[in-house]
Amino acid sequence: MRTRLAALIVVAVIVAAVPAALSPASPAVSAARSCGTVHGAGFGWKVKVKRGKVRCKKARHVLRKFVRGGGHHHGHGAMANQYWTVGRWTCGHGAGAAACYRYGYDYSDARDYILAIMRY
């Protein structure tokens, strides 16, 4: 009887702990949000803030400048070896999208990450 009670207590503790473990790690982390559309290179681009506390106005400004050919070009050869900088943002494009990040080594670890998806 005591082992059953102990097992039920363990199960209850685990069930109570699972929702807490699955909740976001920090209130500062926010879900991706849509920020409207910018136009450049003959297309409309749907802008999203994927990570970080970036204002939509700033995301649209940076991505509009980038898709219109702005920014400083770096690298040569294959597209994988090229990138652009727009202020403190590092940007790249391919496969119908353009993305920029700042405060990180690449997209995966950057604090701020914004994205523009081409609308056909």
C-alpha positions as CSV (number, residue, x, y, z in Angstrom):
1,M,0.0,0.0,0.0
2,R,2.8,2.4,0.9
3,T,4.6,1.7,-2.5
4,R,1.4,2.5,-4.3
5,L,1.0,5.8,-2.4
6,A,4.7,6.7,-3.1
7,A,4.2,5.9,-6.8
8,L,1.1,8.1,-7.0
9,I,3.0,10.9,-5.3
10,V,5.9,10.6,-7.8
11,V,3.5,10.6,-10.7
12,A,1.6,13.6,-9.4
13,V,4.9,15.5,-9.0
14,I,6.0,14.6,-12.5
15,V,2.6,15.6,-14.0
16,A,2.7,18.9,-12.1
17,A,6.3,19.6,-13.3
18,V,5.7,18.9,-17.1
19,P,3.7,22.1,-17.9
20,A,6.4,24.2,-16.1
21,A,9.1,22.6,-18.1
22,L,7.3,23.2,-21.4
23,S,6.7,26.9,-20.7
24,P,8.9,29.5,-22.3
25,A,12.3,29.9,-20.5
26,S,12.1,33.7,-20.2
27,P,9.4,36.2,-20.5
28,A,11.7,38.3,-22.7
29,V,11.5,35.6,-25.5
30,S,8.6,36.4,-27.7
31,A,7.0,34.5,-30.6
32,A,7.5,35.6,-34.2
33,R,5.2,38.5,-35.2
34,S,4.2,39.9,-38.6
35,C,5.1,43.5,-39.4
36,G,3.4,44.2,-42.7
37,T,5.0,44.5,-46.2
38,V,7.8,46.3,-47.8
39,H,8.4,46.7,-51.6
40,G,11.7,46.3,-53.4
41,A,13.3,44.5,-56.4
42,G,9.8,44.4,-58.1
43,F,8.2,42.3,-55.3
44,G,6.3,42.7,-52.1
45,W,8.1,41.3,-49.1
46,K,6.2,40.1,-46.0
47,V,8.2,41.2,-42.9
48,K,8.5,39.2,-39.7
49,V,10.4,39.7,-36.4
50,K,11.4,36.1,-35.7
51,R,13.4,36.8,-32.5
52,G,14.2,39.7,-30.2
53,K,12.7,43.0,-29.2
54,V,12.8,44.7,-32.6
55,R,10.2,47.3,-33.4
56,C,8.3,46.6,-36.6
57,K,9.3,50.1,-37.9
58,K,13.0,49.2,-37.5
59,A,12.5,45.7,-39.1
60,R,10.7,47.2,-42.1
61,H,13.4,50.0,-42.5
62,V,16.3,47.5,-42.5
63,L,14.7,44.9,-44.7
64,R,13.4,47.6,-47.2
65,K,16.9,49.0,-47.5
66,F,18.4,45.5,-48.0
67,V,15.9,44.2,-50.6
68,R,16.3,47.5,-52.5
69,G,20.0,46.8,-52.9
70,G,21.3,48.9,-50.0
71,G,23.9,47.9,-47.5
72,H,27.6,47.1,-47.8
73,H,28.5,44.0,-49.7
74,H,31.1,41.5,-48.2
75,G,32.7,38.4,-49.7
76,H,32.8,37.0,-53.2
77,G,32.2,33.7,-55.1
78,A,29.3,31.5,-54.1
79,M,26.3,33.2,-52.4
80,A,27.0,31.2,-49.3
81,N,30.3,33.2,-49.0
82,Q,28.6,36.6,-49.4
83,Y,26.7,38.8,-46.9
84,W,25.7,42.4,-46.5
85,T,25.7,44.8,-43.6
86,V,23.0,47.4,-43.0
87,G,24.1,49.4,-40.0
88,R,24.7,46.8,-37.3
89,W,22.6,44.2,-39.1
90,T,24.2,41.3,-41.1
91,C,22.0,40.2,-43.9
92,G,21.7,37.5,-46.6
93,H,19.2,36.2,-49.1
94,G,18.2,33.2,-51.1
95,A,15.2,31.0,-52.0
96,G,12.7,33.8,-52.0
97,A,13.6,35.3,-48.6
98,A,15.9,37.8,-47.1
99,A,17.0,37.8,-43.4
100,C,19.1,39.9,-41.1
101,Y,20.4,39.5,-37.6
102,R,22.4,41.4,-35.0
103,Y,24.2,40.7,-31.8
104,G,25.3,37.2,-32.6
105,Y,27.7,35.1,-34.7
106,D,25.0,33.8,-37.1
107,Y,21.2,33.5,-37.4
108,S,21.0,30.6,-34.9
109,D,22.5,32.4,-31.9
110,A,21.6,36.1,-32.7
111,R,19.6,38.0,-30.2
112,D,17.6,39.8,-32.9
113,Y,16.5,38.1,-36.2
114,I,14.2,39.6,-38.8
115,L,12.9,38.0,-42.0
116,A,11.3,39.1,-45.3
117,I,9.5,36.5,-47.4
118,M,8.9,37.3,-51.1
119,R,5.2,37.5,-52.1
120,Y,4.7,36.3,-55.7
